[in-house]
Amino acid sequence: MSPSVEPLSVQKLDELLAQSLGKDFQLKHLEWRPLTAPGENFGSVMLAITAVVTRANNKTETLNLVTKLPPTSTYLLELFNSPVTFKKELHFYSSMAKEFVNLQLECGINEQDLMILAPKFFGGRLGLKNPEKFDEQAAIVLENLKYNGYGTEDRIYGLDRKHTEFAIEELAKLHALTIALKTKKPQLYEKVAKIVLSEVLNDMTEKCVVDMIRKAQADIESIEEVKPYLERVNRTIEHGIQASRKLEIPEEPWATLVHNDFWVNNMMFRHNELGDLVDMKIVDFQLCLYDYGMKDLIFFLVSSANKEVLDNKLDDMLDLYYSCFVKVLKKLQVDTEKFSKQKYDEIVNRCAPVKFNQCMMMAQVIQAPRGIAPEMKDMKDKDVFMNVAGNDTYTKKLTQIVRLFDERGWLLK
């Protein structure tokens, strides 16, 4: 897309950048454009901004940025509970991500070996008039990963084994870093995590989620191949709905920061000039919760690994997560005696039925054909998420999910 000729919708961008650059700079030139196409991001407006700044020493620097703003649709603002989710994500980037780095340095990890899981944070606010009160000028400014060679993979096809393994390793790091921070710095953790891990659901969000689950349930019931599984499918669906309302407290010490939306579009990979995969960053921390990390893992694998991986390598992927998770805990000097493989396997099998609903309902979004979503400002109800009925790719995905859960014993009898 060409840079927009319209005025930038982000007011006082210089004040946001001053949070990381200091005050001794001047904005000399700005260009911007929408970062994502309709249908690729619903919870926020994403702008790609190129800012040319001059420092006090007269050196000129070009900053390639992404600025995240609240959605422009009143419906989406309430659906995503934006005043809460925006605050959560802002605090993750401004506080929690920084504490992850500090913790690693204190554990003796060299700077070149640091686990940096998220894009660089330049500045943010909840509102223009009051930086602690949400308004339409809430903003989070991050590095533009695309300019550093990062990109997303194909959400409809899914990730191959190499990318799936890399993402699992990064997810294990996120979960282990949170547990290490909680274990080694409990007071600091409580202060930082209180906002990042606050509850997200409101009445509209819960109703939309249940409606999407019911839509996927109806779609499953129309698939001839899965009719033998329907009784167990329906029982698992009801179990998942009830579990989401009870908010069961996870067992310690396994509870951690769960991303809660860890699928293809929320991770960006970087390859070197030879095509080798060398890094990955995680984005979109607005839905984080305090729960079992294995819930992230199950949803990621079912939603985002391609068919070949799910059919042939699922046990390997589950084992890989555990080994990476324990390895990082040891690196961060956390006692791993309580994190046994037997208990891990038990929790995976306990969490899986609860994640069935998210896997089903998100197939509607992930398998949606490209280019069919309306502009964000025109979104007025949940139907925008439920428009892929009859799509052969979507039907095959639902069938695959049901069969996989049946084979693993994850459908309730």
C-alpha positions as CSV (number, residue, x, y, z in Angstrom):
1,M,0.0,0.0,0.0
2,S,1.1,3.5,-0.7
3,P,1.8,5.9,2.2
4,S,-1.4,7.8,3.1
5,V,-1.8,11.5,2.3
6,E,-4.2,12.0,5.1
7,P,-3.1,13.4,8.5
8,L,-1.7,10.8,10.9
9,S,-4.5,9.8,13.4
10,V,-2.0,9.5,16.2
11,Q,-1.7,12.8,18.1
12,K,1.5,13.8,19.8
13,L,3.5,11.0,18.5
14,D,6.7,12.8,19.7
15,E,5.6,12.5,23.3
16,L,5.2,8.8,22.9
17,L,8.6,8.4,21.3
18,A,10.2,10.5,24.1
19,Q,9.5,7.7,26.5
20,S,12.4,5.7,24.8
21,L,14.3,8.4,22.9
22,G,14.4,11.1,25.5
23,K,13.5,14.7,24.8
24,D,16.5,15.7,22.7
25,F,15.1,14.9,19.2
26,Q,12.9,16.5,16.6
27,L,10.4,14.8,14.2
28,K,11.4,15.9,10.7
29,H,9.2,13.7,8.5
30,L,6.4,11.2,8.9
31,E,4.8,8.7,6.5
32,W,2.2,6.1,7.4
33,R,-0.1,3.4,6.0
34,P,-2.4,0.7,7.3
35,L,-0.4,-2.3,8.3
36,T,-3.0,-5.1,8.0
37,A,-5.8,-5.8,5.5
38,P,-9.4,-6.2,6.7
39,G,-9.9,-9.7,8.2
40,E,-6.3,-10.1,9.5
41,N,-6.8,-8.1,12.7
42,F,-10.1,-7.2,14.5
43,G,-9.0,-6.1,18.0
44,S,-7.1,-2.9,17.0
45,V,-6.1,-0.5,14.2
46,M,-2.5,-1.2,13.1
47,L,-0.5,1.6,11.4
48,A,3.0,1.3,9.9
49,I,4.8,4.6,10.5
50,T,8.1,5.8,9.1
51,A,9.5,8.6,11.3
52,V,12.7,10.6,10.5
53,V,14.1,12.1,13.7
54,T,17.1,14.4,14.3
55,R,19.0,14.0,17.5
56,A,20.8,16.8,19.5
57,N,24.1,15.9,17.8
58,N,22.4,16.6,14.4
59,K,22.4,12.9,13.5
60,T,19.4,11.8,11.5
61,E,17.7,8.4,12.2
62,T,14.8,6.7,10.4
63,L,12.5,4.8,12.7
64,N,10.2,2.1,11.3
65,L,7.4,1.7,13.7
66,V,4.1,0.1,14.3
67,T,1.4,1.9,16.2
68,K,-1.5,0.0,17.7
69,L,-4.7,1.9,18.3
70,P,-8.2,0.9,19.5
71,P,-10.7,-0.4,17.0
72,T,-12.9,2.3,15.4
73,S,-16.1,0.2,15.6
74,T,-18.1,0.7,18.8
75,Y,-19.1,-2.9,18.6
76,L,-15.5,-4.1,18.5
77,L,-14.5,-1.7,21.3
78,E,-17.0,-3.4,23.6
79,L,-16.4,-6.9,22.2
80,F,-12.7,-6.8,22.9
81,N,-13.2,-4.9,26.2
82,S,-10.6,-2.4,24.8
83,P,-10.2,-0.3,28.0
84,V,-9.1,-3.5,29.8
85,T,-7.2,-5.3,27.1
86,F,-5.3,-2.2,25.9
87,K,-4.1,-1.6,29.4
88,K,-3.1,-5.2,29.8
89,E,-1.0,-5.2,26.6
90,L,0.5,-1.8,27.4
91,H,1.7,-3.0,30.8
92,F,3.1,-6.2,29.3
93,Y,5.3,-4.3,26.8
94,S,6.3,-1.4,29.2
95,S,6.8,-3.5,32.4
96,M,6.7,-7.3,32.2
97,A,8.9,-7.7,29.1
98,K,11.5,-5.4,30.7
99,E,11.5,-7.5,33.9
100,F,12.0,-10.7,31.8
101,V,15.2,-9.1,30.5
102,N,16.3,-7.9,33.9
103,L,15.8,-11.3,35.4
104,Q,17.9,-13.0,32.8
105,L,20.8,-10.5,33.3
106,E,20.6,-11.2,37.0
107,C,20.9,-14.9,36.3
108,G,24.1,-14.3,34.5
109,I,22.8,-14.7,30.9
110,N,24.9,-12.8,28.4
111,E,23.3,-10.0,26.5
112,Q,23.8,-11.8,23.2
113,D,22.0,-14.8,24.6
114,L,19.0,-13.0,26.1
115,M,15.5,-14.4,25.3
116,I,13.8,-11.4,23.7
117,L,10.3,-12.7,22.9
118,A,8.4,-9.5,21.9
119,P,9.1,-6.5,19.6
120,K,10.9,-3.5,21.0
121,F,8.7,-1.0,22.8
122,F,9.0,2.7,22.0
123,G,6.2,4.2,24.1
124,G,2.5,4.0,24.9
125,R,-0.4,5.6,26.7
126,L,-4.0,4.7,27.6
127,G,-5.3,8.2,26.7
128,L,-4.3,11.6,25.4
129,K,-5.8,13.8,28.1
130,N,-4.9,11.4,30.9
131,P,-2.3,8.7,30.1
132,E,-3.9,6.4,32.7
133,K,-7.5,6.8,31.4
134,F,-8.5,5.0,28.2
135,D,-9.7,7.0,25.2
136,E,-9.7,6.8,21.4
137,Q,-6.0,8.0,21.4
138,A,-4.8,5.0,23.4
139,A,-1.6,3.9,21.6
140,I,1.2,1.4,21.8
141,V,4.3,2.1,19.6
142,L,6.6,-0.8,18.7
143,E,9.3,-1.6,16.3
144,N,8.0,-2.6,12.8
145,L,9.3,-6.1,12.7
146,K,8.7,-6.4,8.9
147,Y,11.6,-3.9,8.3
148,N,13.9,-6.2,10.3
149,G,13.0,-9.2,8.1
150,Y,10.2,-10.7,10.1
151,G,7.0,-12.0,8.6
152,T,3.9,-14.1,9.3
153,E,3.3,-17.5,7.8
154,D,0.2,-18.8,6.0
155,R,-2.7,-19.0,8.5
156,I,-4.8,-21.2,6.3
157,Y,-2.2,-23.8,5.4
158,G,-0.5,-23.8,8.9
159,L,3.1,-24.2,10.0
160,D,5.5,-26.9,8.9
161,R,7.5,-28.9,11.4
162,K,10.5,-26.4,11.5
163,H,8.3,-23.4,12.2
164,T,6.1,-25.3,14.7
165,E,9.1,-26.4,16.7
166,F,10.6,-22.9,16.7
167,A,7.3,-21.5,18.0
168,I,7.0,-24.1,20.7
169,E,10.4,-23.2,22.0
170,E,9.5,-19.5,22.2
171,L,6.2,-20.3,23.9
172,A,8.0,-22.5,26.5
173,K,10.4,-19.6,27.1
174,L,7.4,-17.2,27.7
175,H,5.9,-19.6,30.2
176,A,9.1,-20.4,32.0
177,L,10.2,-16.7,32.3
178,T,6.9,-15.9,34.0
179,I,7.2,-18.8,36.5
180,A,10.8,-17.8,37.2
181,L,9.8,-14.2,37.8
182,K,7.0,-15.4,40.1
183,T,9.3,-17.7,42.0
184,K,12.4,-15.5,42.3
185,K,10.8,-12.1,42.7
186,P,7.3,-12.6,44.1
187,Q,6.7,-9.0,45.2
188,L,7.8,-7.5,41.9
189,Y,5.8,-10.2,40.0
190,E,2.6,-9.4,41.9
191,K,3.0,-5.7,41.1
192,V,3.7,-6.3,37.4
193,A,1.4,-9.2,36.7
194,K,-1.7,-7.7,38.5
195,I,-2.7,-5.7,35.4
196,V,-1.3,-7.9,32.7
197,L,-3.1,-11.0,33.9
198,S,-6.4,-9.3,34.8
199,E,-9.7,-10.8,33.6
200,V,-10.9,-9.9,30.1
201,L,-14.4,-11.2,29.6
202,N,-17.5,-9.0,29.7
203,D,-21.1,-10.0,28.9
204,M,-20.8,-9.1,25.2
205,T,-17.5,-11.0,24.8
206,E,-18.9,-14.1,26.6
207,K,-22.1,-14.0,24.4
208,C,-20.1,-13.7,21.2
209,V,-17.8,-16.6,22.2
210,V,-20.7,-18.8,23.0
211,D,-22.5,-17.9,19.7
212,M,-19.3,-18.7,17.8
213,I,-19.0,-22.0,19.6
214,R,-22.7,-22.8,18.8
215,K,-22.1,-21.9,15.1
216,A,-19.1,-24.3,14.9
217,Q,-21.1,-26.9,16.7
218,A,-23.9,-26.6,14.1
219,D,-21.3,-26.8,11.3
220,I,-19.9,-30.0,12.8
221,E,-23.3,-31.6,13.1
222,S,-23.7,-31.1,9.3
223,I,-20.5,-33.0,8.5
224,E,-21.4,-36.6,7.7
225,E,-18.0,-38.0,8.6
226,V,-18.1,-36.8,12.2
227,K,-21.6,-37.9,13.1
228,P,-20.3,-41.0,15.0
229,Y,-18.5,-38.6,17.4
230,L,-21.4,-36.1,18.0
231,E,-22.5,-37.3,21.4
232,R,-18.9,-36.9,22.8
233,V,-18.4,-33.6,20.8
234,N,-21.5,-32.1,22.4
235,R,-20.5,-33.3,25.9
236,T,-17.1,-31.8,25.5
237,I,-18.6,-28.5,24.2
238,E,-20.8,-28.2,27.3
239,H,-17.9,-29.1,29.6
240,G,-15.8,-26.3,28.0
241,I,-18.5,-23.7,28.3
242,Q,-19.0,-24.5,32.0
243,A,-15.3,-24.5,32.7
244,S,-14.9,-21.1,31.2
245,R,-17.5,-19.7,33.6
246,K,-16.1,-21.4,36.7
247,L,-12.5,-20.1,36.1
248,E,-10.9,-22.9,38.0
249,I,-7.7,-21.8,39.8
250,P,-4.7,-23.7,38.3
251,E,-2.3,-25.7,40.4
252,E,1.0,-24.2,41.5
253,P,3.7,-24.1,40.5
254,W,2.5,-24.7,37.0
255,A,0.4,-21.5,36.6
256,T,1.9,-18.9,34.3
257,L,1.2,-16.1,31.8
258,V,-1.0,-17.7,29.1
259,H,-1.0,-15.7,25.9
260,N,-4.5,-17.1,25.2
261,D,-4.4,-16.2,21.5
262,F,-1.2,-18.0,20.4
263,W,-1.8,-18.8,16.7
264,V,-0.1,-18.1,13.3
265,N,-1.1,-14.4,13.0
266,N,0.4,-13.6,16.4
267,M,3.9,-14.7,15.7
268,M,6.4,-13.4,13.2
269,F,9.4,-15.3,12.0
270,R,12.8,-14.1,10.6
271,H,14.9,-16.1,8.2
272,N,18.5,-15.4,7.1
273,E,19.7,-15.0,3.5
274,L,19.9,-18.8,3.1
275,G,16.3,-19.2,4.2
276,D,17.2,-20.6,7.6
277,L,14.8,-19.8,10.4
278,V,16.7,-17.7,13.0
279,D,14.2,-15.9,15.2
280,M,10.6,-15.3,16.2
281,K,8.7,-12.6,18.0
282,I,5.3,-13.0,19.7
283,V,2.8,-10.2,19.4
284,D,-0.7,-9.3,20.7
285,F,-0.6,-9.7,24.5
286,Q,-4.1,-8.2,25.1
287,L,-5.8,-11.4,26.2
288,C,-3.3,-12.8,28.6
289,L,-4.5,-14.8,31.6
290,Y,-3.1,-16.7,34.6
291,D,-3.5,-20.4,33.7
292,Y,-1.8,-23.5,32.6
293,G,0.8,-22.9,29.8
294,M,-0.3,-26.2,28.2
295,K,-3.6,-24.5,27.2
296,D,-1.6,-22.2,24.9
297,L,0.3,-25.2,23.6
298,I,-2.8,-27.3,22.7
299,F,-4.5,-24.4,21.0
300,F,-1.4,-23.5,19.1
301,L,-0.8,-27.0,17.8
302,V,-4.4,-27.7,16.8
303,S,-5.0,-24.3,15.2
304,S,-1.6,-23.6,13.6
305,A,0.5,-26.7,12.9
306,N,-0.2,-28.1,9.4
307,K,-1.9,-31.4,8.8
308,E,1.3,-33.4,8.4
309,V,2.6,-32.3,11.8
310,L,-0.6,-33.0,13.6
311,D,-1.0,-36.4,11.9
312,N,2.5,-37.6,12.5
313,K,4.4,-35.5,15.0
314,L,2.0,-34.4,17.7
315,D,3.7,-36.5,20.5
316,D,7.1,-35.1,19.5
317,M,5.7,-31.6,19.7
318,L,4.2,-32.1,23.2
319,D,7.5,-33.6,24.4
320,L,9.5,-30.8,22.8
321,Y,7.6,-28.2,24.8
322,Y,8.2,-29.9,28.1
323,S,12.0,-30.3,27.5
324,C,12.3,-26.7,26.4
325,F,10.3,-25.5,29.4
326,V,12.4,-27.4,31.9
327,K,15.6,-26.3,30.2
328,V,14.7,-22.7,30.5
329,L,13.7,-23.0,34.1
330,K,17.1,-24.5,34.9
331,K,18.9,-21.7,33.0
332,L,16.9,-19.3,35.2
333,Q,18.0,-21.2,38.3
334,V,14.5,-22.4,39.2
335,D,14.2,-25.8,41.0
336,T,12.5,-28.1,38.5
337,E,11.8,-31.0,40.9
338,K,8.1,-30.2,41.1
339,F,7.8,-30.0,37.3
340,S,7.7,-33.7,36.5
341,K,6.9,-35.1,33.1
342,Q,4.2,-37.3,34.5
343,K,2.4,-34.3,36.0
344,Y,2.9,-32.4,32.8
345,D,1.2,-35.2,30.8
346,E,-1.6,-35.3,33.3
347,I,-2.3,-31.6,33.0
348,V,-2.1,-31.7,29.1
349,N,-4.8,-34.4,29.1
350,R,-6.9,-32.5,31.6
351,C,-6.6,-29.1,29.7
352,A,-7.3,-30.5,26.2
353,P,-11.1,-31.0,26.5
354,V,-11.4,-27.4,27.8
355,K,-9.6,-26.1,24.7
356,F,-11.8,-27.9,22.2
357,N,-14.2,-25.0,22.0
358,Q,-11.5,-22.4,21.2
359,C,-10.0,-24.7,18.6
360,M,-13.4,-25.1,16.9
361,M,-14.6,-21.5,17.1
362,M,-11.3,-20.0,16.0
363,A,-11.3,-22.2,12.9
364,Q,-14.0,-19.8,11.6
365,V,-11.5,-17.0,11.8
366,I,-8.3,-18.8,10.9
367,Q,-9.8,-20.6,7.9
368,A,-11.8,-17.6,6.6
369,P,-11.0,-16.9,2.9
370,R,-8.8,-13.8,2.5
371,G,-10.4,-10.5,1.5
372,I,-14.0,-11.1,2.5
373,A,-14.0,-9.2,5.8
374,P,-15.6,-5.6,5.8
375,E,-13.8,-2.5,6.9
376,M,-13.5,-2.3,10.7
377,K,-15.7,0.8,11.0
378,D,-18.5,-1.2,9.3
379,M,-18.4,-4.1,11.8
380,K,-21.6,-4.0,13.9
381,D,-22.1,-7.6,15.1
382,K,-20.6,-11.0,15.5
383,D,-21.6,-12.2,12.0
384,V,-18.3,-10.9,10.6
385,F,-16.6,-13.8,12.5
386,M,-19.0,-16.5,11.3
387,N,-19.1,-16.2,7.5
388,V,-17.2,-19.3,6.3
389,A,-20.0,-21.9,6.3
390,G,-19.6,-24.2,3.3
391,N,-15.9,-23.4,2.9
392,D,-14.3,-26.8,2.1
393,T,-11.0,-25.9,3.9
394,Y,-13.0,-24.9,7.1
395,T,-15.0,-28.1,6.9
396,K,-11.9,-30.2,6.6
397,K,-10.3,-28.4,9.5
398,L,-13.3,-29.1,11.8
399,T,-13.2,-32.7,10.8
400,Q,-9.5,-32.9,11.5
401,I,-10.0,-31.3,15.0
402,V,-12.8,-33.8,15.9
403,R,-10.8,-36.8,14.8
404,L,-7.6,-35.6,16.6
405,F,-9.4,-35.1,19.9
406,D,-11.1,-38.5,19.5
407,E,-7.8,-40.2,18.8
408,R,-6.1,-38.6,21.8
409,G,-9.0,-39.4,24.1
410,W,-9.7,-35.7,24.6
411,L,-13.5,-36.0,23.8
412,L,-15.4,-36.6,27.0
413,K,-17.2,-40.0,27.2
